[in-house]
Amino acid sequence: MSMVQEVRYGAWDQLREYATPIRMEVFVQEQNVPAELEMDEMDAVCLHAVAFDAAGVAIGTGRLLPDGHIGRMAVRKSARGGGVGGALLQGLMAQAKTRGDQTVVLNAQTRAAPFYQNHGFVQRGEEFDEAGIPHIEMTYSFK
């Protein structure tokens, strides 16, 4: 059973107030990513997704870049295991497909790779370091 009541999509100026606290909580506080690396100039050109629970609380976020990269996937600790990440990922993939992207790409934290594999992503290349955290590039091609 998913905790997600609704996923909203929109530009950064529409969803920033919901996405920023989640990203700061997950990446900066939990994972010690420097805040200046976490918030970047790409936010302005991305399509953002924010998941809300039944109480209207923002519980997860992600973004789709113009080049087909999915990134900044983050789910609040209290909502993990509740289908939030899957709902966001599937939603962003659908948005990419609808706009005509052939492939979506993401840099997965290595420990999260099985999650993305369950959604059909395949690893490409070797592990690399990003903000002090091991990552692998993963891709998904639409049939």
C-alpha positions in Angstrom: 0.0 0.0 0.0 1.5 3.3 -1.1 1.6 6.3 1.3 1.3 8.6 -1.7 -1.9 10.4 -2.1 -0.8 12.7 -4.9 2.3 13.5 -7.0 2.5 17.0 -8.3 4.7 18.0 -11.3 5.9 21.5 -12.1 8.6 24.1 -12.4 11.0 24.9 -9.6 9.1 28.2 -8.7 5.9 26.1 -8.2 7.4 23.3 -6.1 10.6 24.7 -4.5 8.9 25.3 -1.1 8.0 21.6 -0.9 11.1 20.1 -2.4 13.8 22.1 -0.7 13.1 21.0 2.9 13.1 17.3 1.8 16.3 17.6 -0.1 18.0 19.5 2.8 16.8 16.8 5.3 17.9 13.8 3.2 21.0 14.9 1.4 22.5 17.7 3.6 21.5 16.5 7.1 21.4 12.7 6.7 24.1 12.2 4.1 26.3 15.3 4.7 26.2 16.5 1.2 27.4 20.2 1.2 24.3 22.5 0.8 26.0 24.4 -2.0 26.3 21.1 -4.0 22.8 20.1 -3.3 21.0 23.2 -4.6 22.2 24.0 -8.1 21.4 26.1 -11.1 19.8 23.1 -12.9 16.7 23.3 -10.6 15.4 26.2 -12.7 15.3 24.2 -15.9 14.0 20.9 -14.5 10.6 19.4 -14.2 10.1 18.7 -10.5 7.9 16.1 -8.8 6.7 16.2 -5.2 4.8 13.4 -3.5 2.2 14.2 -0.8 0.6 11.9 1.7 -3.0 11.8 2.7 -2.5 14.7 5.2 -1.1 16.9 2.4 2.5 16.6 3.8 5.3 16.6 1.2 7.1 13.3 1.7 9.3 12.9 -1.4 10.8 14.6 -4.4 12.8 14.1 -7.6 13.5 16.0 -10.8 13.8 15.4 -14.5 16.5 17.3 -16.4 16.1 18.5 -20.0 18.7 15.9 -21.1 16.7 12.9 -19.6 18.6 12.6 -16.4 16.5 11.9 -13.3 18.0 13.2 -10.1 17.7 14.4 -6.6 15.4 11.5 -5.6 14.7 11.9 -1.9 12.2 10.4 0.5 11.7 11.5 4.1 12.9 8.9 6.5 9.4 8.6 8.0 7.9 7.7 4.6 10.6 5.2 3.4 9.3 1.7 2.4 5.9 3.2 1.6 6.1 3.2 -2.2 7.0 6.9 -2.4 10.3 6.5 -4.3 8.6 4.1 -6.8 5.7 6.5 -7.3 8.1 9.4 -8.0 10.4 7.3 -10.3 7.5 5.9 -12.3 6.0 9.4 -12.6 9.2 11.0 -13.7 9.8 8.2 -16.2 6.2 8.7 -17.6 6.8 12.4 -17.9 10.1 11.8 -19.8 8.4 9.3 -22.2 5.5 11.7 -22.8 7.8 14.5 -23.9 9.6 12.1 -26.3 12.7 11.0 -24.4 14.1 7.7 -25.7 16.1 6.9 -22.6 16.3 8.1 -19.0 19.6 8.1 -17.0 20.4 8.5 -13.4 23.3 8.4 -11.1 22.2 6.1 -8.3 23.8 5.8 -4.9 25.3 2.3 -5.2 23.3 1.1 -2.2 20.1 2.2 -3.9 20.9 0.4 -7.2 18.6 -2.6 -6.4 15.6 -0.2 -6.1 16.3 1.1 -9.6 17.0 -2.4 -11.0 13.5 -3.4 -9.8 12.2 -0.6 -12.0 14.0 -1.8 -15.1 17.2 0.3 -14.9 20.5 -1.3 -15.9 24.0 -0.3 -14.7 26.3 1.4 -17.2 30.0 1.7 -16.4 31.9 1.5 -13.1 31.2 2.9 -9.7 32.3 6.5 -9.1 32.3 9.0 -6.2 29.9 11.9 -6.1 29.9 14.2 -3.0 31.7 11.5 -1.1 29.1 8.8 -1.8 29.6 5.8 -4.2 27.3 6.0 -7.2 26.7 4.1 -10.5 25.2 5.3 -13.7 22.0 3.5 -14.6 19.8 3.8 -17.7 16.3 2.8 -18.8 15.3 2.8 -22.5 11.6 3.0 -23.5 10.5 0.3 -25.9 
